[in-house]
Amino acid sequence: MNFTLFEIFRKLPADPVPPPMLRTPLPAIVIILGYLLLIFKVGPDFMRFRKPFNIRKTMLIYNFCQVLMNSAFFVMGTRFFFIWKLYDLRCMESLPWDHPYKDTDRWLTYLFFINKVIDLMDTVFFVLRKSSKQITVLHVYHHVLMVLAVSFVYYSYGPGGQYNLMGYLNSFVHAVMYAYYFASAWYPNVKNTFWLKQYITKLQIIQFVILLTQSVLTLWLHPGCRVPKFQQFLQLGVSLSMIVMFGNFYYQTYVKAKSKQQ
């Protein structure tokens, strides 16, 4: 079988009417390559002989908008799952193409993708403020993964389905997280609220434990579920990697650091 990496870009997208930037994964790949070049080369070179920028007002607006966007995603997800009950949570297959809510699912997925691209601004702000210590492997890995994963899954499978639960949980966690960032920018003393930061990290870990559990239960209890096995194993692997990385961050930042202070 003469399969190459570029074969994936030669087939038609799963969605017959894909929204802008989701017809192929190429736009997401270009965005991520530009992002990595900016935060590791262009940005640091630009800031080398400059003082950190005061972007407090910009960050306040950005964080506030993120709270609104992620809250809207969470509200819509609640309607999808618990009011309209569009999905069987035991086996979340994608809605049929002629389903009356398919367009809603399509554009929510697209807007979620745009939001993950906007999330990349977090790192740009770190560069402009010369806060390089905050640009960790976990931070970059998480941002890169979200942009690429949404793009590749949409291209190969289409909108919605099992990954809607990921978007639902992610939106809730990010609404809480950006609310904390907004409060920290508005009231600097909030940054010293050690226990609050801990709970945000715990929410991140719980999010991926739920996603890990979902993929395991679907594979184990519903082997006939038509969600592609590759995507289920991908969700399982990514969730596990996130649990390990966020768990290590939690241990190093809160448990180990606290033990040294005692």
C-alpha positions in Angstrom: 0.0 0.0 0.0 1.6 3.2 -1.2 0.4 5.5 1.6 2.2 8.7 2.3 1.6 11.5 4.8 0.2 13.7 2.1 -2.6 11.2 1.2 -4.7 12.6 3.9 -4.8 16.0 2.1 -5.9 14.4 -1.2 -9.2 13.0 -0.1 -12.4 15.1 0.2 -13.4 16.3 3.7 -16.0 14.3 5.6 -18.3 17.3 5.6 -19.7 18.1 2.1 -20.0 21.8 3.0 -17.1 22.5 5.4 -16.8 26.1 6.8 -13.8 28.3 6.1 -10.4 26.9 7.2 -11.7 23.4 7.8 -11.8 22.1 4.3 -8.3 20.6 4.9 -6.0 20.6 8.0 -3.5 22.8 6.1 -4.7 26.1 7.5 -4.4 24.8 11.1 -0.9 23.5 10.4 0.2 26.8 8.9 -1.3 28.7 11.9 0.5 26.4 14.4 3.9 26.7 12.5 3.5 30.5 12.5 2.6 30.4 16.2 5.7 28.3 17.1 7.9 30.5 15.1 6.4 33.6 16.7 6.7 32.5 20.3 10.1 30.8 20.1 12.0 33.0 17.6 10.4 36.2 16.2 8.8 37.3 19.5 11.8 36.8 21.8 14.1 38.4 19.2 11.7 41.4 19.0 11.5 41.7 22.8 15.2 41.1 23.5 16.2 44.8 24.0 12.7 46.1 24.9 11.0 46.5 28.2 7.9 44.3 28.9 4.8 45.9 27.4 2.0 47.1 29.6 -1.0 45.3 28.1 -3.3 45.1 31.1 -6.2 46.8 29.3 -5.9 44.5 26.3 -5.8 41.4 28.6 -8.9 42.6 30.5 -10.8 42.8 27.2 -9.4 39.6 25.9 -10.2 37.6 29.1 -13.7 39.1 29.4 -14.4 38.1 25.8 -13.1 34.6 26.4 -15.4 34.3 29.4 -18.4 35.3 27.3 -17.4 33.0 24.4 -16.7 29.9 26.5 -19.9 30.5 28.6 -21.9 30.6 25.4 -20.4 27.3 24.2 -21.2 25.8 27.6 -24.8 26.9 27.5 -25.2 25.6 23.9 -23.6 22.3 25.0 -26.1 22.0 27.9 -28.9 22.5 25.4 -27.5 19.9 23.1 -26.9 17.2 25.8 -29.6 17.8 28.3 -32.5 19.8 26.8 -32.6 18.7 23.2 -31.0 15.4 24.0 -29.4 15.1 20.6 -26.8 12.5 21.6 -26.8 9.2 23.3 -24.0 9.7 25.9 -23.2 6.0 25.8 -22.3 6.2 22.1 -22.0 9.7 20.7 -22.2 9.1 17.0 -22.2 12.2 14.7 -25.7 13.4 13.8 -26.9 12.4 10.3 -26.2 15.0 7.5 -29.9 15.7 7.1 -30.6 16.2 10.8 -32.3 19.5 11.5 -29.6 20.5 14.1 -26.7 19.5 11.8 -26.0 23.1 10.7 -26.0 24.2 14.4 -23.5 21.4 15.2 -21.4 22.4 12.2 -21.1 26.1 13.1 -20.6 25.5 16.8 -17.7 23.3 16.0 -16.3 25.9 13.6 -16.6 28.7 16.2 -15.0 26.4 18.8 -12.1 26.0 16.4 -11.8 29.8 15.9 -11.8 30.1 19.7 -8.9 27.6 20.0 -7.0 29.7 17.5 -7.7 32.9 19.6 -6.5 31.0 22.6 -3.0 31.1 21.1 -2.9 34.8 22.1 -2.2 33.7 25.7 1.3 32.8 24.7 1.8 36.0 22.6 0.9 38.0 25.7 3.5 36.0 27.7 6.1 37.0 25.1 5.1 40.7 25.1 5.3 40.7 28.9 8.6 38.8 28.9 7.0 36.1 31.0 9.0 33.3 29.4 8.7 31.0 32.5 5.0 30.7 31.8 5.6 29.3 28.3 5.9 25.7 29.5 5.8 22.4 27.5 2.4 21.8 28.9 1.1 25.2 27.9 2.4 25.0 24.3 1.4 21.3 23.9 -2.1 22.0 25.1 -2.6 24.9 22.7 -1.1 23.2 19.7 -3.0 20.0 20.3 -6.4 21.7 20.5 -6.0 23.6 17.2 -4.7 20.6 15.3 -7.1 18.0 16.9 -10.3 20.0 16.0 -9.1 20.5 12.5 -8.0 16.9 11.8 -11.1 15.4 13.4 -13.4 17.7 11.5 -11.7 16.9 8.2 -11.7 13.1 8.7 -15.0 12.7 10.6 -17.1 15.9 10.4 -18.6 18.0 13.1 -20.0 16.8 16.4 -20.1 13.3 17.7 -18.0 12.0 20.6 -15.7 15.1 20.6 -18.6 17.4 21.5 -18.2 16.2 25.1 -14.6 17.5 25.0 -15.7 20.9 23.7 -18.4 21.0 26.4 -16.1 20.3 29.3 -13.3 22.5 27.8 -15.6 25.4 27.5 -16.7 25.2 31.2 -13.1 24.9 32.4 -12.0 27.8 30.2 -14.9 30.0 31.3 -13.8 29.5 34.9 -10.1 29.9 34.1 -10.5 33.2 32.1 -12.8 34.6 34.8 -9.9 34.0 37.2 -7.5 35.7 34.7 -9.8 38.6 34.3 -10.1 39.0 38.1 -6.3 38.8 38.4 -5.8 41.5 35.9 -8.4 43.7 37.5 -7.5 43.0 41.1 -3.8 42.0 41.4 -4.3 40.6 44.9 -6.4 37.8 43.4 -3.1 36.2 42.1 -2.3 35.4 45.7 -5.4 33.3 46.1 -3.5 30.1 46.2 -6.4 27.7 46.8 -8.3 29.1 43.8 -5.5 28.4 41.4 -5.4 24.8 42.7 -9.0 24.2 42.0 -8.6 25.4 38.4 -5.9 22.8 37.9 -8.1 20.2 39.5 -10.8 21.1 37.0 -8.4 20.5 34.2 -7.5 17.1 35.5 -11.1 16.1 36.2 -12.0 17.1 32.6 -9.5 14.7 31.1 -10.4 11.9 33.6 -14.0 12.2 32.3 -12.8 12.1 28.7 -10.6 9.1 29.4 -13.5 7.3 31.1 -15.7 8.1 28.1 -13.4 6.5 25.6 -12.7 3.5 27.8 -16.4 2.8 28.4 -17.3 3.3 24.8 -14.6 0.9 23.6 -15.5 -1.6 26.3 -19.2 -1.5 26.7 -20.2 -0.4 23.2 -17.8 -2.0 20.7 -20.3 -1.6 17.9 -20.4 2.2 18.3 -19.7 3.7 14.9 -17.3 6.4 16.2 -14.0 5.5 14.5 -11.8 3.4 16.7 -8.8 5.5 15.8 -10.5 8.6 17.3 -11.5 6.8 20.4 -7.9 5.6 21.0 -6.7 9.0 20.1 -9.0 10.5 22.8 -7.8 7.9 25.3 -4.1 8.6 24.6 -4.4 12.4 24.6 -6.5 12.3 27.8 -3.9 10.1 29.5 -1.1 12.4 28.5 -2.9 15.5 29.8 -3.7 13.8 33.1 0.0 12.9 33.5 1.2 16.4 32.5 -1.4 18.4 34.5 -0.9 15.9 37.4 2.8 16.6 37.4 2.2 20.3 37.2 -0.2 20.1 40.2 2.3 18.1 42.2 5.3 20.3 41.4 3.4 23.6 41.9 1.2 22.9 44.8 2.1 19.7 46.7 5.9 19.8 46.4 6.2 23.6 46.8 3.9 23.5 49.8 6.0 20.8 51.5 9.1 22.9 51.1 7.5 25.8 52.8 6.6 23.8 55.9 
